[in-house]
Amino acid sequence: MADVLAWLVGFIWNYPVVILCLFCGLFFTLRLAFIQLRCLPHALSLVLGHYDNPNEKGQITHFQALTAALSGTIGLGNIAGVSIAIAMGGPGSVLWMWIVGMLGMATKYVECTLGTHYREVNADTGVVRGGPMYYIEKGLGRSWRPMAVLYAVFMMLGALGAANMFQSNQAASALYEFFSIPPIVTGTMLLFLVGGVLLGGIKRIAWVASKIVPFMCGAYLLAAFVISLMNLSLLPNVLSIIVTDAFTGMAAAGGVVGFVIKQGVKRAVFSNEAGIGSASVAHAAVKTDYPIREGIVASLGPMIDTVIVCSATAFVIILSGHYGTQMYQGIETSEQSFESPALASSLPTGWTVTNHGVPDDTDQLRSFRSGDYVLTYSGDQSSSYTTLPLSLKEGTRFYDGLRFSYFRKTGDLLIRVKTESSEVLGEAVLGVDQSSNPLLELKGGGVTEQWASAVLLFSKDLKQQLSEMGQEAVFLEMIPMGGEVTLYVDRLHMIRALSGVALTQASFDRFLPGFGSIFITLAVFLFAFSTIITWSYYGVTASQFVFGEMGVKVYRLIYIVMVFFGALQTLDVVVNFSDAMLGLMVIPNSIAILILSPRVAKWTIDYFSLLKQGKIARTKGAGI
């Protein structure tokens, strides 16, 4: 079951979700004549409250609706998701995230306009309910109710796992790793915090979100801005790397262009949720008599989430040089450099240690050499050089592999990893990027005529094998191949693989020591909390649509309890199932918004016509 669900999640998020969201974003951008750019000044005016009217129907302001929706999207996707995209697809994936983010603004505009137009307002209580399930049924007709119910069920189940248990688990893990706070304490704390906010409904959720999201976003962006100022001269290089890698894949750790694009699109969709339809549930509660107005405000969401906040993470990671093979962090205590020229007397024919004629490091942001002296080979005969022993583990934990820097001018280099007893664990050739042994994986070996680094990753099976053999060290043999060979080698050491939150933390710590491990951990907790409370409202709204008020009470209780259990253990099956449900939400939502888009186009023309004629009054300030 676990394997099937993992495959299902991968398939849904790699194909239907990416294709549908990309198509909808492009279609709405063209159909509405780049509405995301045309309405931007008016969107800012609305958020600033220039058109707020307390007498209009709804429960929260435009600003509160935006921050409530953002609290459901800004979080691990911005902190961990961006680093995963860079780790897997290279810096070029950031450009595709920007493109999808801009296209997603048009999709959000349509979704939230429809969500507000077809919402239901309780005449007695004033409580507002809206979202895709409402515009599917009311916009397309009663015969479409089965699809609306299906969407609501997907939302209920998705909220429980991916937006609840997964978030609380990540918050608990971060606090335990960096502050040694037991998961049960985090779980208990979240239980009471979420319960207290959730019982207050959308007004309390919006109030809390309007405090947490702007503060945390502001602090996070300020830290990234400070780091950017510290490295102002390197920013053009960062942009150059992003654009170049987007179309070449050269900076990725073994990536290719197609994979770079897919990672950027996938992570952008996962981050801003444009196409999923979830944000329209929060935006539907806004105080307004003009539904198109909330679509305008909602269009800011993907820009803030994907273009601004994700860029902050991306810039810091790229400035730190933690991309490609350099995302694997070298363990300083295991580093083998060649600063002692005395080593030359013990080397085989053709090998030497020198500081003469060594090519310069030309990479814009990364350093591949330890000092002046490097190991070099120049000749036409096969020979080998075996390093000093490299420790395999720190304490009881095995390292994830080994990394070395190289400059390959001519010829090839066979890399062979051996045990202390000379047993060959595997071998690979630089330039081929594959190993003769499935227990080893080579990345980054295809570069020529410039300094780069290559990584040999140990599989879980290999670590288990080494543990059973009682191995404490490995040796590296380097054998020149291909006739006339000229190459240089330096900085060989064991590594740990970093991705997700850990890579973001390490990147911030590179410039602001302690910031990554302290602030980022706090940000993970608060963003996880804000995501949990916002998605609780989404789930409650969906349960009310399907089961009525009794269903709301039961679902709310289950949701609060799941926060606690999610902090205690990672339930891969539950989270994978929930991720699948979130992905499946895209299908009925995309069908509905595409069919209903002509209505949105007409409402858009009507609203901006009234605005231009001055028939829509401003209630505060000068407005835009």
C-alpha positions, -999 to 999 in steps of 0.1 A, spaced: 0 0 0 28 24 9 46 18 -24 13 22 -44 5 55 -27 41 68 -32 38 60 -69 3 76 -71 15 108 -54 45 110 -78 23 104 -108 -4 129 -98 20 157 -89 44 151 -119 18 150 -146 -19 159 -141 -12 186 -116 17 202 -134 1 201 -168 -34 213 -157 -20 242 -136 4 253 -162 -23 252 -189 -48 271 -168 -23 298 -159 -13 303 -195 -49 302 -207 -63 327 -182 -33 350 -187 -40 352 -224 -78 351 -221 -79 380 -196 -52 400 -213 -26 397 -186 -50 406 -158 -23 399 -132 -3 429 -144 -33 452 -153 -49 449 -119 -18 452 -98 -22 489 -88 -58 484 -79 -50 452 -59 -26 472 -37 -52 498 -32 -77 472 -21 -53 456 3 -45 489 19 -82 493 27 -91 521 3 -123 504 -7 -132 486 26 -169 490 35 -181 474 68 -217 474 55 -209 450 27 -216 412 31 -188 391 45 -168 386 77 -132 398 71 -113 425 53 -94 422 20 -61 423 39 -72 396 64 -85 374 35 -51 377 17 -31 369 48 -54 341 58 -49 325 23 -12 332 24 -9 315 58 -21 283 40 6 285 13 36 303 29 55 278 49 75 247 43 70 251 5 90 284 7 116 273 32 121 236 23 104 233 -11 127 259 -28 158 241 -15 144 208 -27 139 223 -62 174 236 -63 189 204 -49 171 182 -74 168 205 -105 195 231 -100 193 269 -97 175 271 -131 144 257 -115 139 290 -98 132 308 -132 105 283 -139 91 288 -104 89 326 -112 71 319 -146 46 296 -130 41 320 -101 32 348 -125 9 326 -145 -6 313 -113 -17 349 -104 -43 347 -133 -55 313 -121 -60 326 -85 -78 356 -99 -104 334 -116 -107 309 -87 -113 335 -60 -136 356 -81 -158 325 -86 -154 315 -50 -167 349 -38 -195 352 -64 -210 318 -57 -205 318 -19 -234 313 5 -242 338 33 -262 327 63 -289 353 67 -292 347 105 -256 344 115 -238 362 87 -214 332 84 -200 329 48 -191 297 31 -175 295 -4 -149 277 -25 -147 253 -55 -174 230 -42 -198 259 -42 -190 273 -76 -190 238 -91 -225 232 -80 -240 266 -82 -221 278 -113 -224 246 -133 -257 234 -120 -272 208 -96 -263 180 -120 -226 187 -112 -231 182 -74 -213 148 -74 -181 164 -87 -185 192 -61 -189 166 -33 -159 147 -47 -138 179 -45 -149 185 -9 -140 150 1 -106 154 -14 -101 187 5 -112 171 38 -88 142 36 -60 163 22 -63 188 50 -60 161 77 -27 147 65 -6 170 43 -18 203 58 -22 190 94 -2 160 105 28 166 82 31 202 93 29 194 130 55 166 124 79 190 107 75 216 134 81 190 161 111 176 143 127 210 139 122 220 176 136 186 187 167 187 165 178 223 174 163 229 208 158 193 221 121 200 228 104 166 230 78 160 202 51 153 228 56 188 242 53 204 207 22 182 200 5 193 232 13 230 226 0 228 190 -31 210 202 -41 238 225 -31 266 201 -49 251 171 -79 242 192 -82 277 206 -79 294 172 -101 269 154 -130 272 177 -131 309 169 -139 304 132 -126 323 103 -125 357 121 -101 344 147 -81 325 121 -78 356 99 -68 377 129 -40 353 139 -29 349 103 -28 387 98 -3 390 128 19 359 121 23 360 83 33 397 78 57 395 108 74 362 98 75 371 61 90 405 70 117 391 92 125 363 67 127 388 38 148 412 59 174 385 67 176 376 30 178 413 20 207 418 45 226 388 31 220 401 -5 234 435 5 264 418 20 270 402 -14 256 429 -36 284 425 -62 275 388 -66 237 394 -74 243 397 -112 261 363 -110 231 348 -92 207 360 -118 230 348 -146 233 313 -130 195 310 -127 188 321 -163 216 300 -178 209 269 -158 172 271 -166 180 263 -203 211 241 -199 208 222 -166 246 226 -162 245 237 -125 223 209 -114 238 178 -97 234 156 -128 203 174 -140 190 179 -175 168 207 -189 135 188 -188 140 178 -152 150 214 -142 117 226 -158 96 199 -141 111 206 -107 105 244 -110 69 240 -121 61 213 -95 75 232 -66 58 265 -77 24 247 -79 30 230 -45 40 263 -30 13 288 -42 -16 262 -48 -28 281 -78 -51 256 -96 -59 236 -64 -87 261 -55 -81 260 -18 -74 297 -14 -109 306 -27 -123 292 5 -106 318 26 -111 347 1 -149 339 -1 -153 352 35 -143 388 26 -165 418 31 -174 429 -4 -203 432 -28 -179 430 -58 -166 394 -62 -142 405 -89 -125 426 -63 -114 396 -43 -101 379 -74 -79 410 -78 -66 408 -42 -61 370 -45 -39 375 -75 -12 389 -53 -9 356 -35 13 337 -60 35 368 -65 41 372 -28 45 335 -22 64 322 -52 81 353 -67 91 372 -36 94 348 -6 107 318 -26 132 341 -43 145 351 -9 153 315 -1 167 308 -35 190 338 -35 205 329 -1 211 293 -12 227 302 -44 248 330 -28 261 304 -3 272 281 -32 250 253 -19 238 240 -52 248 212 -76 273 189 -59 281 216 -34 248 210 -17 265 180 -2 282 195 29 318 184 33 329 173 68 359 195 76 375 169 100 377 144 71 391 167 45 422 155 25 441 183 8 475 184 -8 492 214 8 523 195 16 546 192 -15 565 165 3 538 141 -7 552 141 -43 581 118 -33 557 89 -25 535 92 -56 534 68 -86 549 79 -119 530 107 -136 514 121 -103 528 150 -84 518 178 -60 523 212 -73 513 249 -72 527 257 -106 504 262 -136 473 252 -117 441 265 -134 422 292 -115 388 287 -99 364 303 -124 331 295 -108 312 326 -98 300 316 -64 317 283 -54 352 275 -43 366 240 -52 402 243 -39 417 242 -4 448 262 -12 477 266 -36 489 230 -39 469 204 -58 474 168 -69 480 166 -106 486 140 -133 501 145 -167 512 116 -189 501 88 -212 503 58 -190 478 43 -166 488 47 -130 470 51 -97 470 71 -65 454 58 -33 444 84 -7 450 82 30 421 65 48 389 85 50 366 78 80 333 63 70 312 76 99 309 101 127 300 82 159 275 56 148 262 75 118 276 68 84 285 96 61 264 99 29 294 96 5 325 114 -5 333 144 -27 364 157 -44 372 187 -66 388 182 -101 399 200 -132 398 176 -162 417 190 -192 423 159 -214 416 122 -209 394 104 -184 397 94 -148 385 61 -133 374 64 -97 375 32 -76 363 30 -40 379 2 -19 377 -11 16 406 -14 40 409 -51 29 411 -39 -8 376 -51 -17 362 -30 -45 329 -14 -35 323 2 -69 339 24 -96 329 51 -120 344 72 -148 343 110 -147 322 122 -176 300 91 -177 281 99 -145 273 63 -137 287 36 -115 294 -1 -123 279 -8 -89 243 1 -80 256 7 -44 274 39 -56 260 69 -75 283 94 -92 271 130 -97 288 160 -112 316 142 -131 308 155 -166 326 189 -164 357 197 -185 381 227 -187 370 242 -154 371 233 -117 341 214 -104 333 187 -78 321 152 -81 302 132 -55 300 95 -49 269 87 -29 266 56 -7 233 38 -10 215 25 21 224 -10 12 260 -1 9 260 15 44 243 -16 58 270 -38 41 298 -17 55 283 -18 89 281 -56 89 317 -57 76 328 -35 105 345 -10 81 357 22 95 374 38 64 375 37 26 403 43 1 400 61 -32 419 49 -63 422 73 -92 433 57 -125 440 80 -156 425 66 -188 423 75 -225 459 81 -237 473 116 -230 458 127 -197 461 160 -179 440 166 -147 441 181 -112 425 169 -80 419 187 -46 397 189 -16 386 153 -10 364 147 20 333 128 33 299 145 30 264 148 44 235 153 20 215 184 28 181 192 14 148 208 25 149 228 57 185 217 66 199 231 34 181 265 39 194 266 75 230 259 64 228 286 37 215 313 61 241 302 87 268 307 61 263 344 63 245 350 96 259 323 120 231 310 143 203 326 123 196 294 103 194 271 133 174 295 154 152 318 133 145 293 105 135 267 132 111 293 147 98 302 113 91 265 105 71 262 137 51 294 131 45 288 94 34 253 101 10 266 128 -5 292 104 -9 265 77 -26 241 101 -52 267 112 -59 280 77 -64 245 63 -86 236 93 -110 262 80 -108 247 45 -115 212 59 -144 224 80 -159 243 51 -157 211 30 -172 190 57 -201 214 61 -208 212 24 -210 174 25 -224 166 59 -239 198 73 -233 213 108 -230 179 126 -202 170 102 -184 202 111 -183 194 148 -170 159 142 -144 170 117 -132 198 138 -126 175 168 -108 149 146 -86 177 131 -75 190 165 -66 155 177 -46 147 146 -24 178 152 -12 160 184 -6 126 168 11 141 138 38 156 160 46 123 175 52 102 144 55 103 107 28 84 90 41 81 55 10 62 43 -14 89 57 7 118 43 11 102 9 -26 95 8 -33 132 17 -9 145 -9 -27 124 -35 -60 140 -24 -46 175 -27 -33 167 -62 -67 152 -72 -84 185 -62 -68 201 -93 -89 180 -117 -125 190 -108 -113 225 -100 -96 230 -133 -127 217 -152 -149 241 -134 -128 273 -138 -122 266 -174 -159 262 -181 -169 293 -160 -141 315 -173 -163 334 -199 -184 347 -169 -153 359 -152 -142 377 -183 -175 395 -186 -175 405 -149 -139 418 -153 -150 441 -181 -180 453 -162 -161 460 -130 -132 479 -145 -157 499 -166 -175 510 -135 -142 518 -118 -131 539 -147 -163 558 -148 -159 566 -111 -191 547 -101 -173 527 -74 -165 549 -45 -134 549 -24 -139 548 14 -104 554 26 -75 574 14 -68 584 -22 -69 549 -36 -53 538 -68 
